[in-house]
C-alpha cells in the first residue's frame, strides 16, 4: 500500500511541475503579446500555431504519448494563448 501512496505523491509532484510549466509558458506568451502589440504586429500567426502544434504532437508521439492526447493538450494551450493575446490587444492601444 505504501508504494501506491508514494506513486500517488509522485503524480502530485509531476502535476505541480506541470502547473509551474504552464504558468511559465503563459507568462512568455504574455510578454510576446505585449511586444507584438508594441511593434504593431498581429497578435498571433496562424502558420506559427500550426507549426507549433505539429511539432508538439510529433515530439509527444516520439516519446510514447498518444498523438490524440497530445493534440488535445496543445490545442487547449494554444487556444488559451490566443485568448490571452486578444485580451492584451483589447486592453490598451498599440504603443501604450
C-alpha positions in Angstrom: 0.0 0.0 0.0 2.9 2.4 0.8 4.1 2.0 -2.8 0.7 3.2 -4.1 0.7 6.2 -1.8 4.3 7.0 -2.9 3.4 6.7 -6.5 0.3 9.0 -6.0 2.6 11.6 -4.2 4.9 11.4 -7.2 2.0 12.1 -9.5 1.0 15.1 -7.4 4.6 16.4 -7.7 4.5 15.9 -11.5 1.1 17.7 -11.6 2.6 20.6 -9.6 5.5 20.8 -12.0 3.1 20.9 -15.0 1.2 23.8 -13.4 4.5 25.6 -13.0 5.5 25.0 -16.6 2.1 26.3 -17.8 2.5 29.4 -15.7 5.9 30.0 -17.2 4.6 29.3 -20.7 1.7 31.7 -20.4 4.0 34.4 -19.0 6.3 34.1 -22.0 3.2 34.2 -24.3 2.1 37.4 -22.4 5.4 39.0 -23.0 5.4 38.1 -26.7 1.9 39.6 -26.9 2.9 42.8 -25.3 6.0 43.1 -27.5 4.0 42.3 -30.7 1.3 44.9 -29.8 4.0 47.5 -29.2 5.6 46.7 -32.5 2.3 46.8 -34.3 2.4 43.1 -35.3 -0.6 40.8 -35.5 -1.4 39.2 -32.1 -0.7 35.7 -33.4 0.4 33.9 -36.6 -1.8 31.0 -37.7 1.1 29.4 -39.5 3.3 29.5 -36.4 0.4 28.0 -34.4 0.1 25.1 -36.9 3.8 24.5 -36.9 4.0 24.6 -33.1 1.1 22.2 -32.8 2.6 19.8 -35.3 6.0 19.9 -33.6 4.4 19.3 -30.2 2.4 16.3 -31.4 5.4 14.8 -33.2 7.6 15.3 -30.1 5.0 13.8 -27.8 4.4 10.8 -30.1 8.1 10.2 -30.4 8.2 10.0 -26.6 5.4 7.5 -26.5 2.4 9.7 -25.8 -0.8 9.2 -27.8 -1.0 11.7 -30.6 -4.7 12.3 -29.9 -4.0 13.2 -26.3 -1.0 15.4 -27.3 -3.3 17.2 -29.8 -5.9 17.9 -27.1 -3.3 19.2 -24.7 -1.6 21.6 -27.2 -4.9 22.7 -28.6 -6.1 23.8 -25.2 -2.8 25.6 -24.6 -2.8 27.3 -27.9 -6.5 28.3 -27.5 -5.8 29.9 -24.2 -2.7 31.7 -25.5 -4.7 33.2 -28.4 -7.4 34.4 -25.9 -4.6 35.9 -23.8 -3.1 37.7 -26.8 -6.5 39.0 -27.9 -7.1 40.3 -24.3 -3.7 42.1 -24.4 -4.6 43.8 -27.7 -8.0 44.8 -26.4 -6.7 46.1 -23.1 -4.8 49.1 -24.5 -3.9 50.8 -27.7 -0.7 49.9 -29.5 2.3 51.6 -28.2 0.6 52.3 -24.8 
